[in-house]
């Protein structure tokens, strides 16, 4: 008969006991449950626990168990019918303060949970659940980058005092900058490269002017696409946490897709509602100085006040302005995207003059009007009418890089020129 030392017998017994203890949670099975979390992302407290259970008891819905798990409240039921009834009651009584998700949770006793034991997590193949495959608009992310570059270059050129006639992007990989003078091409190129030396800048002559083509390289495009994917993965993971799913999978698949697997989720519509608004993440400035209701009020601009010519258009513009950003629309269409440069300039001029009229109303002192490069890209008729309106407004100061854009009729106009570091007055037209 074989005999073993006592320490070996105790070692085997301890291993068997520990193994049985860790396997114990898997013997209890799962139960239908609800997981509640706050929409403001605050942790659930005992006060929330009490109000929820009180609402269920009032409707004669029995709970098998209820407990707080991390920042969520878990309600366990005997049957699926009780689970669905409880969901309807809570959605009606709690309003939109809470997110109520259908789930399956283990029936482990409290003492098992207290020592940190959990059952083995099962995937979709063994437990069932919800499978989503999201496609991220990586091309749209690149377009957003190009639009941001376009705005930055406009600001940069104005800051560097480099005259330009237009900045546009092709929506793929290039931003084109049209300069008035070819002599400014080197200055503009140097300013752009100071901002980002890794970009490719090509220069081509266009008559008296020049065109710069700022092109994104493959690395820039790939970095932007990767950033868009990672941004959406992070957001999706935050949304998945609200559902309280054990062992979810949120991973990139291919160039522009994200795989989401949620084992044990019973209600795919609820999961889709929570996850469906996470494909695009945007940031907006908050304007706490202006009244949003006043900004939405339509502001009518009479086009007859700013002339008519080849830049014809509708007679009324609706201009809401919030966060210092104007969205000018004509017949429901964005003027920045669809109007000519002449239309855009005359609309801005009309708004500026309307503002000065308002400030000078009721006997208030007439304000001084400060404008920059008003007459460029305007036809002759529109330029003459604009000049006539300016001459009626008292003191008006207009800066421009080229006097050729000033209308021929200069009566009442005083011209000052800057040259060689000196300010001199040009002859005045009587």
Residue pairs with C-beta under 8 A, 6 or more apart in sequence:
21 117
22 117
24 112
24 117
25 106
25 108
25 112
25 117
25 118
25 119
26 119
26 120
28 106
28 107
28 108
28 109
28 119
29 106
29 107
30 104
30 105
30 106
30 107
30 264
31 64
31 76
31 77
31 78
31 104
31 105
31 106
31 107
32 76
32 77
32 79
32 80
32 82
32 83
32 102
32 103
32 104
32 266
33 74
33 75
33 76
33 77
33 83
33 102
33 103
33 104
33 105
34 74
34 75
34 77
34 83
34 86
34 87
34 90
34 100
34 101
34 102
34 103
35 72
35 73
35 74
35 75
35 100
35 101
35 103
35 105
35 243
35 244
36 44
36 48
36 52
36 72
36 73
36 74
36 75
36 90
36 98
36 99
36 100
36 101
37 44
37 71
37 72
37 73
37 98
37 99
37 101
37 242
37 244
38 44
38 48
38 71
38 97
38 98
38 99
39 96
39 97
39 98
39 99
40 97
41 71
42 71
43 70
43 71
44 68
44 71
44 72
44 73
46 68
48 73
48 98
49 66
49 68
49 73
52 66
52 73
52 75
52 90
52 94
53 63
53 66
55 89
55 90
55 93
55 94
56 63
56 75
56 86
56 89
56 90
59 85
59 89
61 77
61 82
61 85
61 86
61 89
62 77
62 78
62 82
63 75
63 76
63 77
64 76
64 77
64 78
64 107
65 74
65 76
65 110
66 73
66 74
66 75
66 76
67 73
67 74
67 110
67 113
68 74
69 244
72 244
74 105
74 244
75 86
76 105
76 107
77 83
77 86
83 102
84 102
87 100
87 102
90 98
90 100
91 100
94 100
99 242
99 274
100 270
101 242
101 243
101 244
101 265
101 267
101 270
101 271
101 274
102 265
102 266
102 267
102 270
103 243
103 244
103 245
103 264
103 265
103 266
104 127
104 264
104 266
106 118
106 119
108 117
108 118
108 119
121 246
121 247
121 263
122 263
122 264
123 247
123 261
123 263
124 131
124 261
124 263
127 263
127 264
128 263
128 264
129 245
129 261
129 262
129 263
129 264
129 265
130 260
130 261
130 262
130 265
130 268
130 271
131 259
131 260
131 261
131 262
132 259
132 260
132 261
132 262
132 271
132 272
132 275
133 253
133 257
133 258
133 259
133 260
134 232
134 236
134 257
134 258
134 260
134 275
134 279
135 256
135 257
135 258
136 228
136 229
136 232
136 256
136 257
136 258
136 279
137 228
137 256
137 279
137 280
138 224
138 225
138 228
138 229
138 255
138 256
140 280
141 224
141 225
141 227
141 228
142 172
142 173
142 216
142 221
142 224
142 225
143 169
143 171
145 216
145 220
145 224
146 169
146 170
146 171
146 173
146 174
146 175
146 216
147 169
149 169
149 175
149 214
150 167
150 168
150 169
150 175
152 195
153 167
153 175
153 177
153 192
153 214
154 164
154 167
156 191
156 192
156 195
157 164
157 167
157 177
157 188
157 191
160 187
160 188
160 191
161 401
162 179
162 184
162 187
162 188
162 191
163 179
163 180
163 181
163 184
163 373
163 401
163 402
164 177
164 178
164 179
164 180
164 188
165 178
165 179
165 180
165 209
165 341
165 376
165 377
166 176
166 177
166 178
166 341
167 175
167 176
167 177
167 178
168 175
168 176
169 175
169 176
170 176
173 215
173 216
173 221
174 213
174 214
174 215
174 216
175 213
175 214
176 211
176 212
176 213
176 214
177 188
177 211
177 212
177 213
177 214
178 206
178 209
178 210
178 211
179 185
179 188
179 209
179 210
179 211
179 212
180 208
180 209
180 401
180 402
181 208
181 209
181 210
182 205
182 208
182 209
182 210
184 210
185 203
185 210
185 212
188 212
189 201
189 203
189 212
192 199
192 201
192 212
192 214
193 199
193 201
198 217
198 219
198 220
199 214
199 215
199 216
199 217
199 220
200 214
200 215
200 217
201 212
201 213
201 214
201 215
202 212
202 213
202 215
203 210
203 211
203 212
204 210
204 211
204 213
205 211
216 224
225 255
225 256
229 252
229 256
229 258
231 281
232 258
232 278
232 279
232 280
232 281
233 250
233 251
233 252
233 258
235 278
235 281
236 250
236 258
236 260
236 275
236 278
237 248
237 250
239 274
239 275
239 278
240 248
240 250
240 260
240 262
240 275
242 274
243 262
243 265
243 270
243 271
243 274
245 262
245 263
245 264
245 265
246 263
246 264
247 263
248 260
248 261
248 262
248 263
249 259
249 260
249 261
250 258
250 259
250 260
251 258
251 259
252 258
252 259
253 259
260 275
262 271
265 271
284 323
285 323
285 324
285 325
286 323
287 322
287 323
287 324
290 321
290 322
292 322
295 320
295 321
295 322
296 320
297 320
298 318
298 319
299 317
299 318
299 319
299 351
299 354
300 316
300 317
300 318
301 316
301 317
301 319
301 347
301 350
301 351
301 354
302 315
302 316
302 350
303 313
303 314
303 315
303 316
303 317
303 346
303 350
304 315
305 350
305 353
305 389
306 346
306 347
306 349
306 350
306 382
306 385
306 386
306 389
307 346
307 381
307 382
307 384
307 385
307 386
308 381
308 382
309 342
309 378
309 379
309 380
309 381
309 382
310 342
310 379
311 339
311 340
311 342
311 343
311 346
311 378
311 379
311 382
313 330
313 339
313 343
314 330
314 331
316 330
317 328
317 329
317 330
317 335
317 347
318 328
318 329
319 326
319 327
319 328
319 329
319 351
320 327
321 327
326 351
327 334
327 336
328 334
328 335
328 336
328 339
328 344
328 347
329 335
330 338
330 339
330 343
335 343
335 344
335 347
336 344
339 347
341 377
342 377
342 378
342 379
342 382
345 374
345 376
345 377
345 378
346 378
346 382
346 386
349 371
349 374
349 386
349 389
352 369
352 371
353 369
353 389
353 390
353 393
356 366
356 367
356 369
356 393
359 367
360 366
360 367
366 393
366 394
366 395
368 394
368 395
368 396
368 397
369 390
369 393
369 394
369 395
369 396
369 397
370 397
371 390
371 396
371 397
371 398
371 399
372 398
372 399
372 400
373 399
373 400
373 401
373 405
374 386
374 390
374 398
374 400
375 383
375 386
375 387
375 398
375 400
375 405
375 406
375 407
376 400
376 402
376 405
378 386
378 405
380 407
380 408
383 405
383 407
384 407
384 409
386 407
387 406
387 407
387 409
387 413
390 396
390 398
391 411
391 412
391 413
400 406
403 415
406 413
406 415
410 429
411 429
411 430
412 429
413 428
413 429
414 425
414 428
415 425
415 426
415 427
415 428
416 423
416 424
416 425
416 426
417 423
417 424
417 425
417 426
